Amino acid sequence: MNPSFLDFPLYAFPETELSPPPGDGKKGVLVLFESDPADAEALSGFLDKVLQAVKIDRMADAKTVVITPKQSISLTRLECFAQCRYLIFFGATPRQLGLNLQLTDYQPTEFTGRQLLRADALSAIMQERQDGGKAMSGKLWKALQSLFL
């Protein structure tokens, strides 16, 4: 096929195979964040606190995918994506996830029957909170409230 024939950009789907994400996903929440393997546990603990504030238990109500910074995946290749009603991702761009769309940070957006929410990197939000700041976490709180409360 000649790609110059098409009048829109083509994106190759990443071939990265991911293991099934942990969690039961009872409420149809899929959370994705970028992390170096050494920081994933600390960020998961912080994520638990963030989700608990809106009455979401990460292990019971959600599924969690952790990717390395700048890693690309195809969300549609995740088995749990079909049951996902909410997709919250931290730091990654839609293009890294195989999505051809533009999102405004901290603005819930409906797409193919799902609510999508993109936020700053979870590590940046956690660092801001540790430093006493509330700008990013405040925007995240308002967005999560509009989705779940």
C-alpha positions as CSV (number, residue, x, y, z in Angstrom):
1,M,0.0,0.0,0.0
2,N,1.2,3.5,-0.8
3,P,0.9,5.6,2.3
4,S,1.0,8.9,0.3
5,F,-2.4,7.8,-1.1
6,L,-4.0,8.4,2.3
7,D,-4.8,11.9,3.4
8,F,-4.5,11.1,7.2
9,P,-1.6,9.9,9.3
10,L,-1.0,6.2,9.8
11,Y,0.3,4.9,13.1
12,A,1.8,1.5,13.6
13,F,0.4,-0.4,16.5
14,P,3.2,-1.2,19.0
15,E,4.0,-4.9,19.3
16,T,4.7,-4.9,23.0
17,E,3.1,-7.8,24.8
18,L,1.9,-7.0,28.3
19,S,1.1,-9.4,31.1
20,P,-2.5,-9.3,32.3
21,P,-2.9,-6.2,34.6
22,P,-3.5,-6.8,38.3
23,G,-6.8,-6.0,39.8
24,D,-10.4,-7.3,39.5
25,G,-11.8,-4.4,37.5
26,K,-15.3,-4.6,39.1
27,K,-16.1,-1.0,38.3
28,G,-14.5,-1.0,34.8
29,V,-11.6,1.3,35.7
30,L,-8.3,1.0,33.8
31,V,-5.4,3.0,35.2
32,L,-2.1,3.4,33.4
33,F,1.0,5.2,34.6
34,E,4.6,5.5,33.6
35,S,7.3,4.4,36.0
36,D,10.8,3.1,36.3
37,P,10.6,-0.4,37.8
38,A,12.3,0.9,41.0
39,D,9.6,3.5,41.6
40,A,6.5,1.5,40.7
41,E,5.7,0.3,44.2
42,A,5.9,3.7,45.8
43,L,3.8,5.2,43.0
44,S,1.2,2.4,43.3
45,G,0.9,3.2,47.0
46,F,0.3,6.9,46.2
47,L,-2.2,5.9,43.4
48,D,-4.1,3.8,46.0
49,K,-4.6,6.9,48.2
50,V,-5.7,9.0,45.2
51,L,-8.3,6.4,44.1
52,Q,-9.5,5.7,47.7
53,A,-10.4,9.4,47.9
54,V,-13.1,8.8,45.2
55,K,-14.1,5.4,46.7
56,I,-12.2,3.3,44.2
57,D,-10.3,0.3,45.5
58,R,-7.5,-0.2,43.0
59,M,-7.2,-4.0,43.4
60,A,-11.0,-4.6,43.5
61,D,-12.5,-2.0,41.2
62,A,-9.7,-1.3,38.7
63,K,-7.0,-2.8,36.7
64,T,-3.5,-1.2,36.6
65,V,-1.0,-1.1,33.8
66,V,2.5,0.2,34.4
67,I,4.7,1.1,31.5
68,T,8.3,2.4,31.4
69,P,8.7,6.1,30.4
70,K,8.3,6.6,26.6
71,Q,7.1,2.9,26.1
72,S,4.3,2.5,23.6
73,I,1.5,0.0,23.8
74,S,-1.8,-0.6,22.1
75,L,-4.6,-0.4,24.6
76,T,-6.9,-2.3,22.3
77,R,-4.6,-5.4,22.5
78,L,-5.2,-5.5,26.3
79,E,-7.8,-8.1,27.1
80,C,-9.4,-5.9,29.8
81,F,-9.8,-2.9,27.5
82,A,-13.2,-4.2,26.2
83,Q,-14.7,-4.1,29.7
84,C,-13.1,-0.7,30.5
85,R,-15.6,2.1,31.1
86,Y,-13.1,4.5,32.6
87,L,-9.5,5.0,31.4
88,I,-7.2,7.1,33.5
89,F,-3.7,7.6,32.4
90,F,-0.8,9.5,34.0
91,G,2.0,10.9,31.9
92,A,1.6,8.9,28.8
93,T,0.4,10.5,25.6
94,P,-2.6,9.1,23.6
95,R,-0.2,8.3,20.8
96,Q,1.9,6.1,23.2
97,L,-1.3,4.2,23.9
98,G,-2.3,3.7,20.3
99,L,-5.0,6.3,20.4
100,N,-5.3,8.8,17.6
101,L,-6.9,11.7,19.5
102,Q,-6.1,14.9,21.4
103,L,-7.0,15.2,25.0
104,T,-6.9,18.2,27.4
105,D,-5.2,17.3,30.7
106,Y,-7.6,16.9,33.6
107,Q,-10.6,17.1,31.4
108,P,-12.8,13.9,31.3
109,T,-13.6,13.1,27.7
110,E,-16.0,10.5,26.3
111,F,-14.6,8.4,23.5
112,T,-16.1,5.1,22.2
113,G,-18.4,4.8,25.2
114,R,-15.5,5.3,27.7
115,Q,-14.6,8.2,29.9
116,L,-10.9,9.1,29.3
117,L,-8.9,11.2,31.7
118,R,-5.3,12.2,31.1
119,A,-3.2,13.7,33.8
120,D,0.4,14.7,34.5
121,A,2.9,12.0,35.4
122,L,2.0,10.3,38.7
123,S,5.5,10.8,39.9
124,A,5.2,14.6,39.3
125,I,1.9,14.8,41.2
126,M,3.4,12.8,44.1
127,Q,6.5,15.0,44.2
128,E,4.3,18.1,44.1
129,R,2.3,16.8,47.1
130,Q,5.5,16.0,49.0
131,D,6.7,19.5,48.4
132,G,3.4,21.0,49.7
133,G,2.0,22.0,46.4
134,K,-1.6,21.4,45.3
135,A,-2.0,22.6,41.7
136,M,-1.8,19.3,39.9
137,S,-3.5,17.3,42.6
138,G,-6.3,19.8,42.9
139,K,-7.0,19.5,39.2
140,L,-6.9,15.7,39.4
141,W,-9.2,15.8,42.4
142,K,-11.8,17.8,40.6
143,A,-11.6,15.6,37.5
144,L,-12.0,12.4,39.5
145,Q,-14.9,13.8,41.5
146,S,-16.7,14.6,38.2
147,L,-16.2,11.0,37.1
148,F,-16.9,9.0,40.3
149,L,-18.7,11.2,42.9
